[in-house]
Amino acid sequence: MDFDLPASVAKLAEHARDVAIRMAAKADLTEDSWLIGNDADVARELGERGWLGMTWPVAEGGHGRSALERFVVFEQLISQGAPIAASWFADRQIGPTLLQFGTDEQRRRFLPDIIAGTSAWCIGMSEPDAGSDVASLRTRAIRDGANWIITGRKIWTSGAAHADWCYLVARTDPDAPQHAGLSEFLVDMRSPGIEVSPVIDMTGNQHFCEVTFEDVVVPGENLVGSLNGSFKQIMRQMEHERGGIDRLVSNRALYLEARAHAEVDNLVLRQEIAAIETTYRIGRLLVLREMLGQAPTGFSAATKTICTEHEQRVAQFCGRVAGPQAMLWNRVSRNICYAPAYTIMGGTTQILRNILGERVLGLPREPR
């Protein structure tokens, strides 16, 4: 098999690498840059370069480029640590969701700003008592004439403090079964009744937020897709979230730096490097399969599980290479502290293994 990139794509990857290195030079941290590197100037530059909405139809304002081209661009941006968080959620998730489920008017209204890199988004899904179990969420949306009134709380909402819009999941039919009665809304984060409280994690970062909605008015035309039919839409949206390159290379730059200083005469470290490099290549092929539309429905659960467990292994390896230096506060120790989040955010590994077993492999549930 020939795993080489086509010449034009390889040239694009090389160019993206140069751009990413320049962008990363202005960032405080190069790890997890797609999540914590919120830089509005970088977002606008990505828009000007045509690197947002790369694969979206030209008729919708996109650039009509291949999934492979988008893959190599963002592989380089995230691997090098370019601060792309201000545009990442919108490009990765919101745009594709609107293209599939949004109305013509919603696409005309929201896609141009996403493609230009001038519109930042967050995703209102997890709640204090409903993390990976989306079906248990309790945020309510009640119809009021032509509008909806939304009340509830969301937590672990990445980027909410900087977001212009929130893609919100709420319960619109409290009497329906848990997996039914959910709907999705586009909520202006400047609306009265919204309070954003950053959550400071153990690394000192504040990208996670708790968002409170108190009688927030949302126009009826901001309902996305089917009323009370959100659960299937969420599952499709999660395919975009779980199967991407961001779940594999969050700490790639730190790993390459640590590997350069590793004592390769140490047989244990050599084995660890071999295992990391092997898993990286497997994970990269799985992500490519997701990007090219070749994976079975729901297989992103397996892709994310392998990739994020790999990222945790990278953090541990970097700590071993650093030795006593890892007990001081630096990039290595910060990544060790942050690494448990990799297999939690976007769906915990335990939940994803259940999804893989039940929905992909068709294994029976254990009798209760």
Residue pairs with C-beta under 8 A, 6 or more apart in sequence:
4 10
5 13
5 68
5 72
6 68
9 66
9 68
9 69
9 72
10 72
12 69
12 72
12 73
13 72
13 73
13 75
13 76
16 51
16 72
16 73
16 75
16 76
16 77
17 76
17 80
19 49
19 76
19 77
19 82
20 76
20 77
20 79
20 80
20 81
20 82
21 80
23 39
23 42
23 45
23 77
23 80
23 82
23 83
23 84
24 30
24 33
24 80
24 81
24 82
24 83
24 253
26 39
26 83
27 33
27 37
27 39
27 81
27 82
27 83
29 36
29 37
29 81
29 331
29 334
30 80
30 81
30 253
30 254
30 331
31 81
31 250
31 251
31 253
31 254
31 331
31 334
31 335
31 338
32 250
32 251
32 338
33 77
33 78
33 81
33 82
33 83
33 84
33 85
33 250
34 77
34 78
34 84
34 85
34 88
34 246
34 250
35 85
35 88
35 158
35 159
35 207
35 246
35 250
36 83
36 85
36 205
36 207
37 81
37 82
37 83
37 84
37 85
38 83
38 85
38 86
38 120
38 159
38 162
38 207
39 83
39 84
39 85
39 86
40 86
40 120
40 162
42 82
42 83
42 84
42 86
42 87
43 52
43 84
43 86
43 87
43 117
43 118
43 120
44 116
44 117
44 118
45 117
46 52
46 84
46 87
46 117
47 87
47 115
47 116
47 117
47 118
48 117
50 63
50 65
51 70
51 73
52 87
52 90
52 91
52 114
52 115
52 116
52 117
53 60
53 61
53 62
53 63
53 91
53 95
53 111
53 114
53 115
54 62
54 63
54 65
54 69
54 70
54 73
55 62
55 63
55 64
55 65
55 66
55 67
55 69
55 70
56 62
56 63
56 64
56 95
56 96
56 99
56 111
56 115
57 64
57 99
58 64
60 99
60 107
60 111
61 111
61 112
61 115
62 111
62 115
67 291
67 292
67 293
68 288
68 291
68 292
70 291
71 245
71 287
71 288
71 291
74 84
74 244
74 245
74 246
75 245
75 249
77 84
78 84
78 245
78 246
78 249
78 250
78 252
79 249
79 252
79 253
80 253
81 253
85 158
85 159
85 207
86 117
86 120
86 159
86 162
87 114
87 117
87 120
88 246
89 120
89 121
89 122
89 123
89 158
89 159
90 114
90 119
90 120
90 121
91 114
92 240
92 241
92 244
92 246
93 121
93 123
93 167
93 237
93 240
93 241
94 110
94 114
94 121
94 123
94 165
94 167
95 111
95 114
95 115
96 237
96 240
97 167
97 224
97 233
97 236
97 237
97 240
98 106
98 107
98 110
98 111
98 224
99 107
99 111
100 233
100 236
101 184
101 224
101 225
101 226
101 233
101 236
102 110
102 224
102 225
103 221
105 221
106 186
106 221
106 222
106 224
110 119
110 165
110 186
113 119
114 121
119 164
119 165
120 159
120 162
120 163
120 164
120 165
121 159
121 163
121 164
121 165
121 166
121 167
122 157
122 158
122 159
122 160
122 163
122 165
122 166
122 167
122 189
122 209
122 211
123 157
123 158
123 166
123 167
124 139
124 154
124 157
124 160
124 166
124 167
124 168
124 169
124 187
124 211
125 134
125 137
125 154
125 157
125 169
125 234
126 132
126 134
126 154
126 155
126 156
126 157
127 136
127 137
127 138
127 139
127 152
127 153
127 154
127 155
128 153
128 155
128 210
129 136
129 138
130 136
130 137
130 138
131 156
131 348
132 347
132 348
132 351
133 351
134 169
134 182
134 231
134 234
135 178
135 179
135 182
135 231
136 178
137 152
137 169
137 170
137 171
137 182
138 152
138 171
139 150
139 151
139 152
139 153
139 154
139 168
139 169
139 170
139 171
139 213
140 150
140 151
140 152
140 170
140 171
140 172
140 174
141 148
141 149
141 150
141 170
141 171
141 172
141 183
141 185
141 218
142 148
142 149
142 151
142 172
143 149
143 172
143 220
144 217
146 219
146 220
147 217
147 218
147 219
147 220
148 170
148 172
148 185
148 217
148 218
148 219
148 220
148 222
148 223
149 215
149 216
149 217
149 218
150 168
150 170
150 185
150 187
150 213
150 215
150 216
150 218
151 213
151 214
151 215
151 216
152 170
152 212
152 213
153 210
153 211
153 212
153 213
154 160
154 166
154 168
154 210
154 211
154 213
155 199
155 208
155 209
155 210
155 211
156 199
156 208
156 209
156 345
157 166
157 208
157 209
157 210
157 211
158 207
158 208
158 209
158 345
159 207
159 209
160 166
160 189
160 196
160 209
160 211
161 196
161 198
161 206
161 209
163 189
164 188
164 189
164 190
165 186
165 187
165 188
165 189
166 186
166 187
166 189
166 211
167 184
167 185
167 186
167 187
167 224
168 184
168 185
168 186
168 187
168 213
169 182
169 183
169 184
169 230
169 234
170 182
170 183
170 184
170 185
171 181
171 182
171 183
172 181
172 182
172 183
172 227
172 228
173 180
173 181
173 228
174 181
175 181
176 228
179 231
180 228
180 231
181 228
182 228
182 229
182 230
182 231
182 234
183 223
183 224
183 225
183 226
183 227
183 228
183 229
183 230
184 223
184 224
184 225
184 230
184 233
184 234
185 218
185 222
185 223
185 224
186 218
186 222
186 224
187 194
187 213
187 216
187 218
187 222
188 218
189 196
191 216
191 217
191 218
192 216
192 217
193 213
193 214
193 215
193 216
193 217
194 211
194 212
194 213
194 214
194 216
195 211
195 212
195 214
196 209
196 210
196 211
197 209
197 210
197 211
197 212
198 206
198 207
198 208
198 209
199 206
199 208
199 209
199 210
200 206
201 208
201 338
201 341
202 337
202 338
203 334
203 337
203 338
205 338
224 233
225 233
226 233
235 298
238 300
238 346
238 347
239 290
239 297
239 298
239 300
241 300
241 346
242 300
242 301
242 303
242 304
242 346
242 347
242 352
243 286
243 287
243 290
243 291
243 295
243 299
243 300
243 303
243 304
244 287
244 290
244 291
245 284
245 287
245 291
247 287
247 303
247 304
247 307
247 308
247 311
247 342
247 346
248 280
248 283
248 284
248 287
248 307
248 310
248 311
250 311
250 342
251 311
251 314
251 315
251 318
251 335
251 339
252 314
254 314
254 318
254 331
254 332
254 335
255 276
255 314
255 317
255 318
258 317
258 318
258 321
258 322
258 332
259 273
259 321
261 321
262 269
262 273
262 321
263 269
264 270
264 273
269 317
269 320
269 321
272 313
272 317
272 320
273 317
275 313
276 310
276 313
276 314
276 317
279 306
279 310
279 313
280 310
282 306
283 303
283 306
283 307
283 310
286 295
286 302
286 303
286 306
286 307
287 303
287 307
289 295
289 299
289 303
290 299
290 300
290 303
295 303
296 360
297 359
297 360
298 355
298 356
298 359
298 360
299 356
299 360
301 347
301 352
301 353
301 355
301 356
301 359
301 360
302 352
302 356
302 360
304 346
304 347
304 352
305 343
305 349
305 352
305 353
305 356
308 342
308 343
308 346
308 349
309 342
309 343
309 349
311 339
311 342
312 339
312 340
312 342
312 343
315 335
315 336
315 338
315 339
316 336
316 339
318 326
318 332
318 335
318 336
319 326
319 332
319 333
319 336
322 330
322 332
322 333
325 332
326 332
326 333
326 336
327 333
343 349
347 355
357 363
358 365
